[in-house]
Amino acid sequence: MSDAAAIRRESWLLGGIGFLLFIGGLWQQPFIGFESRFAVFAQEMLRHGPGWFPTTWGEPYPDYPVTGTLLIAFFSLPFGAVTRFSAALPTALAAALNLVILYRLLAPHSRQWAFVALCLLVMTTTFLAEARAISLDHMVATVTLLAFYLAYSADRSARPELRRWLPLALILGFCLRGPLGIVIPASAVVCYYALSSQWRALLRFGMQAAALLALMWLALLALAYWQHGADFMHEVVRMQVAGRMETRGRPEPFYYFTRSFGNYALSYPLAALTLALLAPALLRRPRGAALQLMLMLAAAALLILAGLSVPETKKPRYILAATPMLAALAAWPWATIAGSPASRALRWLRATLEVLFAVLPLLLIAALAVIHRRGGYDDLPLLLPCAVLAALQIAALIARLKLAAPRRGAVYAGIAALAMWSGAALVAEPMLLRKHDSSAFVAAVEAERRAQPGTLALFGMTKDGAAIKYLVNADVDLAPPSPQFPRDAAALAALPRPAYLVIGADAAGALPESALASARRIASGQFNGEAFLAFYLP
């Protein structure tokens, strides 16, 4: 078997393992947080059929193309309903494909570099959390890495026909995320062509990307106007472009550079440190092929961080496209070049990280013990995660005793990645679910409404805010005149009766006694992370 064929086989194997990690344990989980909106999109599509835009409350939603919703609905068809497992499948597949592409990009230079980079990618906090959720930004991250890989491989493997797939990658990115789905992948490819001094190819690709962006954007606006009118078209412009660029507060041009150390640990801090140690070698000419690739990946990551720091709207998940590049940079100590001026410092960094990786399961066990004792999570089952982490710590000890030093680092990295996954999937997610799971409360209210129909009133909520968490758990359409969104006692008094009032415990305590004088409490529980009450108003 040729080396290229072996790398392809290894990449699919590692991608398959990653897919199992990204999807494992999601079967029985409820929807919480931001992903509730995407679950509602898919629920309404399954009930009413596909359309050109996703919908909530039966109304078109302007902020996202419909492609992500179509994928979720498609994967949900075999289950007959939208579950967290089916909804997360497209994202898990995209994240697994990200692993495949990154391994193929780096492995021809160094298999150990490639494997450790994959492990650091899995260990990166936001990458792992988003890979196990509904995340369009994860899909754009995969399209971005794919576009870079196509441009790079077309030259490295002397297959210029690979460049023909670049426009299709950009079109896919737009279909998934709108204009950002073209801008982010295109920026990575521009960095590649600029740093390889291919100015003609850069000009050609830049013109292609600009033309595709203009054509796809005009087509989307025309579709919005044709389907839902001028007002909706203006909302598409505001939500996807204009609203993101508004400057209401103080500009933060270095937002992602300074605030990503925690959200993107370990990759981002280690990438920054590695770049600092490697700077003299990167600036010297000539550079080897691996160092040149490092420089291109660093430039692409920096451009993504800088470019996405410009818009007013900033969220950690927006820079997911830079994560594979950051992981590759962070893993460079496992592929250092002999004779590099920074090689001694990089060897020291590698040795330090290997010690950290080797004892990470033990450190996580200690952290779990502290959480269990002091964090108010006494009822959280920790036997399984502690058993898994203990087994991983034993595996690290065996590797220390049985394996030669050059091979230990990759094994330690793999053990650390599995340990981080165990902490996320077996501990962090159950803790979040315990706090934010609203399904039991909503089910109790809806059971009462089925037995005796009445107007649903969601006090103090907005249709695009907390009310989405109610809608995703209701499993039925909620159309006017129900629900209503009263905000004060006067609006409560004007509700059509009978009515079911869903209200926060604090808000209920602040109402005049007369507002709920005739009300009968029918449920209490947790909703969207807060204590809520439900009343029947005859």
C-alpha positions in Angstrom: 0.0 0.0 0.0 1.3 3.4 -1.0 1.9 6.1 1.7 -0.8 8.3 0.2 -3.3 5.4 0.4 -2.3 4.6 4.0 -2.8 8.2 4.9 -6.3 8.2 3.4 -7.2 5.0 5.2 -5.9 6.4 8.5 -7.7 9.7 8.0 -11.1 7.9 7.6 -10.4 5.7 10.6 -9.7 8.7 12.8 -12.6 10.6 11.4 -14.9 7.7 12.2 -13.6 7.6 15.8 -14.2 11.3 16.0 -17.7 11.0 14.7 -18.5 8.4 17.4 -17.2 10.8 20.0 -19.1 13.7 18.7 -22.5 11.9 18.5 -22.1 9.5 21.5 -24.6 10.0 24.4 -26.9 12.5 22.6 -29.8 10.1 22.1 -31.9 10.9 25.1 -30.8 14.6 25.6 -33.3 17.4 25.4 -32.8 20.7 23.5 -31.4 23.6 25.5 -29.9 27.0 24.7 -29.3 28.5 21.3 -29.7 25.2 19.4 -33.4 25.2 20.3 -34.1 27.6 17.5 -32.6 25.3 14.9 -34.6 22.4 16.3 -37.8 24.5 15.9 -36.9 25.2 12.3 -36.6 21.5 11.6 -39.8 20.6 13.6 -41.9 23.1 11.6 -40.4 21.8 8.3 -41.3 18.2 9.2 -44.9 19.3 10.0 -45.5 21.6 7.1 -43.0 20.6 4.4 -39.9 22.4 3.1 -39.7 26.0 2.1 -37.1 28.5 0.9 -36.5 29.8 4.4 -36.7 28.3 7.9 -39.7 29.2 10.0 -40.6 29.8 13.7 -44.2 30.3 14.8 -45.1 29.6 11.2 -43.3 32.8 10.1 -40.1 32.9 7.9 -36.9 33.6 9.7 -34.4 35.9 7.9 -31.1 35.2 9.6 -30.2 31.8 8.1 -30.4 30.0 4.8 -32.6 26.9 4.8 -29.9 24.4 4.0 -29.0 23.5 7.6 -32.7 23.0 8.4 -33.1 20.7 5.4 -30.1 18.6 6.6 -31.6 18.3 10.1 -35.1 17.4 8.8 -33.6 14.8 6.4 -31.7 13.1 9.2 -34.8 13.2 11.4 -37.0 11.5 8.9 -36.1 7.9 9.9 -36.9 8.8 13.6 -40.2 10.4 12.8 -39.3 13.4 14.9 -36.6 15.9 15.5 -34.4 14.5 18.3 -31.1 15.9 19.6 -29.4 12.9 18.1 -30.8 13.5 14.6 -30.4 17.3 14.8 -26.7 17.0 15.8 -25.9 14.4 13.1 -25.0 17.0 10.3 -22.7 18.9 12.7 -21.0 15.7 13.9 -20.4 14.6 10.3 -19.0 18.0 9.5 -16.7 17.9 12.6 -15.5 14.4 11.7 -14.8 15.4 8.1 -12.8 18.3 9.6 -10.6 15.7 11.3 -10.2 13.8 8.1 -9.1 16.8 6.1 -6.7 18.1 8.7 -5.0 14.7 9.0 -4.6 14.5 5.2 -3.2 18.1 5.1 -0.5 17.5 7.8 0.3 13.7 7.6 2.4 13.9 4.4 4.8 16.0 6.5 4.6 14.2 9.8 2.0 11.6 10.9 2.8 12.4 14.6 2.2 16.1 13.9 -1.1 15.3 12.2 -2.3 13.0 15.0 -1.5 15.3 17.8 -3.2 18.2 15.9 -6.4 16.1 15.8 -6.1 15.4 19.5 -5.7 19.1 20.3 -8.7 19.8 18.1 -10.8 17.4 20.1 -9.5 18.9 23.3 -10.4 22.5 22.2 -13.3 23.5 24.4 -15.6 25.3 21.9 -14.8 22.9 19.0 -15.9 19.9 21.1 -18.9 21.5 22.5 -20.1 22.7 19.1 -19.4 19.4 17.5 -21.9 17.8 19.8 -24.6 20.4 19.1 -26.4 22.1 16.2 -23.8 24.4 14.7 -23.8 26.0 11.2 -20.5 27.6 12.1 -19.0 24.1 12.4 -20.1 23.3 8.9 -18.5 26.5 7.7 -15.3 25.6 9.5 -15.2 22.3 7.5 -15.9 24.1 4.2 -13.0 26.6 5.1 -10.5 23.8 5.8 -11.7 22.0 2.6 -11.2 25.0 0.5 -7.6 25.5 1.9 -6.9 21.9 1.4 -8.0 21.9 -2.3 -5.9 24.9 -3.1 -2.9 23.5 -1.2 -3.2 19.9 -2.6 -3.7 21.1 -6.2 -0.1 22.4 -6.0 1.5 19.9 -3.7 0.2 16.8 -5.6 0.4 18.5 -9.1 -3.4 18.1 -9.6 -4.6 21.5 -10.8 -8.0 20.0 -11.5 -8.7 20.2 -7.7 -9.1 23.9 -8.0 -12.2 23.4 -10.0 -13.9 22.3 -6.8 -13.2 25.6 -5.1 -16.3 27.5 -6.4 -18.5 24.6 -5.3 -17.0 24.8 -1.8 -17.8 28.5 -1.7 -21.4 27.9 -3.0 -21.8 25.2 -0.3 -20.6 27.7 2.3 -23.1 30.3 1.3 -25.9 27.8 1.3 -25.0 26.9 4.9 -24.3 30.4 6.4 -25.0 33.1 3.9 -22.3 35.7 3.0 -20.1 34.6 5.9 -20.0 31.1 4.3 -18.1 32.6 1.3 -16.1 35.3 3.0 -14.5 33.0 5.6 -13.4 30.1 3.3 -12.3 32.6 0.6 -10.0 34.4 3.2 -8.2 31.2 3.9 -7.6 30.5 0.2 -6.4 34.1 -0.4 -3.8 33.6 2.4 -2.5 30.5 0.6 -2.2 32.1 -2.8 -0.6 35.3 -1.4 2.0 33.5 0.7 2.9 31.2 -2.2 3.2 34.2 -4.5 0.7 32.9 -7.0 -0.6 36.4 -7.9 -2.4 35.3 -11.1 -4.2 32.5 -9.2 -5.0 34.9 -6.4 -6.6 37.5 -8.8 -8.6 34.7 -10.6 -9.8 33.2 -7.3 -10.6 36.6 -5.8 -12.7 37.6 -8.9 -14.5 34.2 -8.7 -15.3 34.6 -5.0 -16.5 38.2 -5.4 -18.7 37.2 -8.3 -20.2 34.2 -6.5 -20.8 36.3 -3.4 -22.6 39.0 -5.5 -24.7 36.4 -7.5 -25.6 34.3 -4.5 -26.5 37.3 -2.4 -28.7 38.8 -5.1 -30.4 35.4 -5.7 -31.1 35.2 -1.9 -32.6 38.7 -1.8 -34.7 38.0 -4.9 -35.9 34.8 -3.4 -36.8 36.6 -0.2 -38.7 39.3 -2.1 -40.5 36.8 -4.3 -41.5 34.6 -1.4 -42.3 37.1 1.4 -42.1 40.7 0.1 -39.9 43.7 0.5 -40.1 44.0 4.3 -38.8 40.4 4.7 -36.0 41.1 2.1 -35.0 44.1 4.2 -34.9 41.9 7.3 -32.6 39.5 5.5 -30.2 42.4 4.7 -30.4 43.6 8.3 -29.9 40.2 10.0 -27.2 38.8 7.7 -25.2 41.8 6.9 -26.1 45.3 8.0 -27.1 44.5 11.6 -23.8 42.6 12.1 -21.8 45.6 11.0 -23.5 48.2 13.2 -21.3 49.9 15.8 -23.3 50.6 18.9 -20.6 50.4 21.5 -16.8 50.8 21.6 -15.0 49.1 18.7 -13.1 46.0 19.7 -10.7 45.2 16.8 -8.7 42.7 18.9 -11.7 41.0 20.5 -11.0 37.4 19.4 -7.3 37.8 19.9 -7.7 38.7 23.6 -10.8 36.8 24.6 -10.3 33.4 23.0 -7.8 31.9 25.4 -10.4 30.2 27.5 -13.0 29.4 24.8 -10.4 27.9 22.5 -8.0 26.3 25.1 -5.8 24.4 24.6 -5.3 25.1 20.9 -5.3 28.9 20.9 -2.9 29.5 23.9 -0.5 26.8 22.6 -0.7 28.1 19.1 0.2 31.6 20.2 3.2 30.3 22.3 4.4 28.1 19.5 4.3 31.0 17.0 6.3 33.2 19.3 9.0 30.5 19.7 9.0 29.7 16.0 8.9 33.3 14.7 12.7 33.5 13.8 12.4 30.3 11.7 9.2 31.4 10.0 10.7 34.8 9.0 13.9 33.3 7.6 14.2 32.2 3.9 14.2 29.7 2.4 11.7 27.7 4.4 10.9 24.0 4.2 7.6 22.8 3.0 6.3 22.1 6.5 7.3 25.5 7.8 5.8 27.2 4.7 2.5 25.4 5.5 2.7 26.5 9.1 3.1 30.1 7.9 0.1 29.8 5.6 -2.1 28.3 8.4 -1.0 31.0 10.8 -1.9 33.7 8.3 -5.3 32.2 7.6 -6.1 31.9 11.3 -5.0 35.4 12.0 -7.0 36.8 9.1 -10.1 35.0 10.3 -9.7 36.3 13.9 -9.0 39.8 12.6 -11.8 39.9 10.1 -14.5 38.6 12.4 -13.4 41.1 15.1 -14.6 43.9 12.9 -18.4 43.3 13.0 -20.3 44.4 16.1 -21.8 41.0 16.7 -19.2 38.7 18.2 -19.7 35.2 19.6 -17.1 32.5 20.4 -18.5 30.0 17.8 -18.0 32.5 15.0 -14.3 31.8 14.8 -14.6 28.0 14.7 -13.1 28.1 11.2 -9.8 29.1 12.7 -9.7 26.1 15.1 -8.1 23.5 12.8 -5.4 25.9 11.9 -4.8 26.8 15.5 -4.6 23.1 16.4 -2.1 22.5 13.7 0.1 25.4 15.0 -0.2 24.1 18.6 0.9 20.6 17.5 4.1 21.8 15.8 6.4 20.8 18.7 5.8 17.2 17.5 7.1 18.1 14.1 10.0 20.4 14.9 12.7 20.9 12.3 16.3 19.9 13.2 18.5 22.9 13.6 15.8 25.4 14.0 16.9 28.2 16.4 13.8 27.6 18.5 14.0 23.8 18.5 15.4 23.6 22.1 12.5 25.7 23.4 10.0 23.7 21.4 11.4 20.5 22.7 11.0 21.8 26.3 7.4 22.8 25.4 6.7 19.4 24.0 8.1 17.6 27.1 6.0 19.8 29.4 2.8 19.2 27.4 3.4 15.4 27.3 3.6 15.4 31.1 0.4 17.4 31.2 -1.3 15.0 28.8 -0.1 12.0 30.8 -1.6 13.2 34.1 -4.7 14.9 32.7 -7.1 12.1 33.6 -5.9 12.3 37.2 -6.3 16.1 37.2 -9.8 15.8 35.9 -10.7 13.2 38.6 -9.4 15.7 41.2 -11.5 18.5 39.6 -14.6 16.3 39.7 -14.1 15.5 43.4 -14.0 19.2 44.1 -17.1 19.9 42.0 -18.9 17.1 43.7 -18.0 18.2 47.2 -18.4 22.0 46.8 -20.4 22.8 43.7 -23.8 21.6 44.8 -23.9 18.7 42.4 -24.2 15.9 45.0 -26.8 14.0 42.9 -24.7 14.1 39.7 -23.5 10.5 38.9 -19.8 10.6 38.8 -19.0 6.8 39.0 -18.9 6.3 35.2 -16.7 9.3 34.4 -14.3 8.6 37.2 -14.1 5.0 36.1 -13.4 6.0 32.5 -10.8 8.6 33.6 -9.1 6.0 35.9 -8.9 3.6 33.1 -7.3 6.3 30.9 -4.8 7.1 33.6 -3.8 3.4 33.9 -3.4 3.4 30.1 -1.1 6.4 30.3 1.0 4.6 33.0 1.3 1.5 30.8 2.4 3.7 27.9 5.0 5.2 30.1 6.4 1.8 31.0 6.1 0.0 27.7 6.5 2.5 24.8 9.7 4.2 23.6 9.9 7.9 24.2 9.3 9.0 20.5 5.9 7.2 20.5 4.7 8.2 23.9 3.8 11.8 23.0 1.1 10.8 20.5 -0.3 8.2 22.8 -0.5 10.7 25.7 -2.2 13.2 23.4 -4.8 10.5 22.4 -5.4 9.7 26.1 -5.8 13.4 26.9 -8.3 13.9 24.1 -10.4 11.0 25.4 -10.2 12.4 28.9 -11.4 15.8 27.8 -14.3 14.1 25.9 -15.2 12.2 29.0 -15.3 15.3 31.1 -17.4 17.1 28.5 -19.8 14.3 27.6 -20.2 12.6 31.0 -20.0 15.6 33.3 -20.2 19.1 31.8 -23.2 18.3 29.5 -25.2 16.5 32.3 -24.6 19.6 34.6 -25.9 21.9 31.9 -28.9 19.7 31.2 -29.7 19.6 34.9 -29.7 23.4 35.0 -31.5 24.2 31.7 -33.7 21.3 30.8 -37.2 22.7 30.4 -38.9 19.6 28.9 -40.6 18.3 32.1 -42.1 21.7 33.0 -43.4 22.3 29.4 -44.8 18.7 29.2 -46.8 19.3 32.5 -48.3 22.5 31.1 -49.1 21.0 27.7 -50.8 18.0 29.4 -53.1 20.4 31.2 -53.8 22.3 28.0 -54.7 19.1 26.1 -57.1 18.1 28.8 -58.8 21.5 28.9 -57.8 23.8 26.0 -57.1 27.5 26.7 -55.0 30.4 25.6 -51.3 30.1 26.4 -49.7 33.2 27.9 -45.9 33.4 28.2 -45.3 36.3 30.6 -42.4 38.6 29.9 -41.1 36.5 27.0 -40.4 37.4 23.4 -41.1 35.2 20.4 -37.5 35.1 19.4 -36.2 34.7 23.0 -37.1 32.4 25.8 -40.4 31.5 24.2 -38.4 29.4 21.7 -37.4 27.1 24.5 -41.1 26.5 25.2 -41.9 25.9 21.6 -39.2 23.4 21.0 -40.5 21.3 23.9 -44.2 21.6 23.1 -44.1 19.2 20.2 -47.1 20.9 18.6 -47.7 24.1 16.6 -48.5 27.1 18.7 -50.3 29.6 16.5 -52.2 32.9 17.1 -54.2 33.7 19.2 -52.1 31.4 21.4 -49.6 32.0 22.7 -49.7 35.6 23.9 -46.9 37.6 25.5 -48.3 39.8 28.4 -45.8 42.0 30.2 -47.8 43.5 33.1 -51.0 43.0 35.2 -53.2 44.9 32.8 -52.2 42.6 29.9 -53.0 39.6 32.1 -56.5 40.9 32.9 -57.1 41.3 29.1 -56.2 37.7 28.2 -59.0 35.6 26.6 -60.2 33.1 29.2 -59.6 30.3 30.0 -55.9 30.8 29.9 -52.7 29.1 31.0 -50.1 31.5 32.4 -46.4 30.6 32.3 -44.4 33.0 34.5 -41.1 33.2 36.4 -41.4 32.7 40.1 -39.8 36.1 40.8 -42.1 37.8 38.3 -45.2 36.2 39.9 -44.1 37.5 43.3 -43.9 41.0 41.9 -47.5 41.0 40.5 -50.3 42.5 42.5 -52.2 39.9 44.6 -55.4 40.6 42.6 -53.7 39.6 39.3 -53.6 35.9 40.3 -56.5 35.9 42.8 -58.6 33.5 40.8 -55.7 31.5 39.4 -55.0 27.8 40.2 -51.4 26.7 40.1 -51.0 23.7 37.9 -47.2 23.2 37.6 -43.9 24.4 38.9 -40.4 23.6 37.8 -37.4 24.6 35.9 -37.6 26.6 32.7 -34.6 28.0 30.8 -32.5 27.7 33.9 -34.9 29.5 36.3 -37.7 28.6 38.6 -41.1 29.0 36.8 -44.8 28.6 37.7 -47.8 27.8 35.6 -51.3 28.9 36.5 -54.8 28.1 35.1 -56.9 31.3 34.8 -60.6 30.4 34.5 
